[in-house]
Every structure is written in structure tokens, then in C-alpha cells.
Amino acid sequence: MRIQMIVVAVASVFLASSAFAQARQSGGTTQIQGNTEIKAEQKNTTAVAVGEGNTAKNTAGAIKAGTQIQGNTKINASQKNTTAVAVGKNNKAVNEAGVIGGN
């Protein structure tokens, strides 16, 4: 199993490759059988949540909990000048590029 992570000041780039990977998270087990390559970039991103029970997030290039992948997977994701804003009560604002699985 080989995992490489490179974080660049404003932009994040992720590259991962594995023959078999399994991660356990609160949302369930994530299983990957095969090669997985993720290239993701975010620039000038902002996520703001104001108020009670609000969530705001920007995600680029992710495999979420409870996902099962069999075979080779390649994700190329790019976000530029993205913004997610949740205001009020119990609101959710999300920008997701190149995301597999989950809510």
C-alpha cells in the first residue's frame, strides 16, 4: 500500500495508490480493491457556517465512509474560487468536486 500526500500553500494535491485499502470511520467501512489515483486541487476556497447547527465545507477528491470500490479508479478534481456559506439554523452548504460516496 502506498499513499502519498502533498500539501501546497493555497492548493492541495492528493495522490494515492493502493492494491487494497480499508478504513473504518463513523459512517462505515471504506474498502478499495484495485488501484486508486486521486488528483485534487482547491484554490481560494472559503467555507463559512454562521448560526446554530450549520455546516459549510469544500471537498475536492475524496472517497467517503461506507464506500466500496472494486477495480481501478481515477479521480481528477479541481475547484477554483469556491465558496460554501450556511446561514441561519440547521443549514448545510457543500461544494464537492471528485467525491465518491457518502452524504
C-alpha positions as CSV (number, residue, x, y, z in Angstrom):
1,M,0.0,0.0,0.0
2,R,1.4,3.4,-1.0
3,I,-0.1,6.7,0.0
4,Q,1.4,10.0,-0.9
5,M,0.2,13.4,0.2
6,I,1.4,16.7,-1.0
7,V,0.1,19.9,0.5
8,V,0.8,23.1,-1.3
9,A,0.2,26.5,0.4
10,V,-3.1,27.5,-1.1
11,A,-3.8,24.4,-3.2
12,S,-4.0,20.9,-2.0
13,V,-3.0,18.0,-4.2
14,F,-3.6,14.4,-3.2
15,L,-2.3,11.3,-5.0
16,A,-3.0,7.8,-3.6
17,S,-2.3,4.4,-5.0
18,S,-3.1,1.1,-3.3
19,A,-3.6,-2.6,-4.1
20,F,-6.1,-2.9,-1.1
21,A,-7.1,-0.3,1.4
22,Q,-9.7,-0.4,4.1
23,A,-10.6,2.4,6.5
24,R,-13.1,2.3,9.3
25,Q,-14.9,5.6,10.1
26,S,-18.0,6.5,12.0
27,G,-20.0,6.3,8.7
28,G,-19.0,2.8,7.9
29,T,-16.1,0.8,6.4
30,T,-14.5,2.0,3.2
31,Q,-13.0,-0.7,1.0
32,I,-10.8,-0.2,-2.1
33,Q,-9.7,-3.2,-4.1
34,G,-7.6,-2.1,-7.0
35,N,-5.5,1.0,-7.9
36,T,-6.8,4.4,-6.9
37,E,-5.4,7.7,-8.0
38,I,-6.8,10.9,-6.8
39,K,-5.6,14.3,-8.0
40,A,-7.4,17.2,-6.4
41,E,-6.8,20.9,-6.3
42,Q,-8.5,23.7,-4.5
43,K,-7.7,27.4,-4.8
44,N,-9.0,30.4,-2.9
45,T,-11.7,28.3,-1.1
46,T,-13.9,29.5,1.7
47,A,-16.4,27.7,3.9
48,V,-18.4,29.7,6.4
49,A,-21.2,28.4,8.7
50,V,-23.0,31.0,10.8
51,G,-25.7,30.1,13.2
52,E,-26.9,27.1,15.1
53,G,-26.3,23.6,13.7
54,N,-24.9,24.8,10.4
55,T,-22.2,23.1,8.3
56,A,-20.2,24.6,5.4
57,K,-17.4,22.7,3.6
58,N,-15.5,22.4,0.4
59,T,-14.2,19.0,-0.6
60,A,-12.1,18.0,-3.7
61,G,-11.0,14.5,-4.4
62,A,-12.3,12.2,-1.6
63,I,-13.7,8.7,-1.0
64,K,-16.2,8.9,1.8
65,A,-17.1,6.4,4.5
66,G,-19.2,3.4,3.6
67,T,-17.9,3.3,0.0
68,Q,-16.8,0.0,-1.7
69,I,-14.7,0.3,-4.8
70,Q,-13.6,-2.8,-6.9
71,G,-11.3,-2.1,-9.8
72,N,-9.2,0.8,-10.8
73,T,-10.4,4.3,-10.0
74,K,-9.0,7.6,-11.2
75,I,-10.4,11.0,-9.9
76,N,-9.3,14.3,-11.3
77,A,-10.9,17.2,-9.4
78,S,-10.4,20.9,-9.5
79,Q,-12.1,23.8,-7.7
80,K,-11.3,27.4,-8.2
81,N,-12.6,30.4,-6.2
82,T,-15.2,28.1,-4.5
83,T,-17.4,29.3,-1.6
84,A,-19.8,27.5,0.7
85,V,-21.9,29.6,3.1
86,A,-24.6,28.3,5.5
87,V,-26.5,30.9,7.5
88,G,-29.5,30.5,9.8
89,K,-30.4,27.3,11.7
90,N,-29.6,23.7,10.7
91,N,-28.4,24.5,7.2
92,K,-25.8,22.8,5.1
93,A,-23.7,24.3,2.2
94,V,-21.3,22.0,0.4
95,N,-19.1,22.2,-2.7
96,E,-17.8,18.8,-3.7
97,A,-15.7,18.0,-6.8
98,G,-14.5,14.5,-7.4
99,V,-16.1,12.9,-4.4
100,I,-17.3,9.3,-4.3
101,G,-19.9,8.1,-1.8
102,G,-21.4,9.4,1.4
103,N,-23.6,12.4,2.2
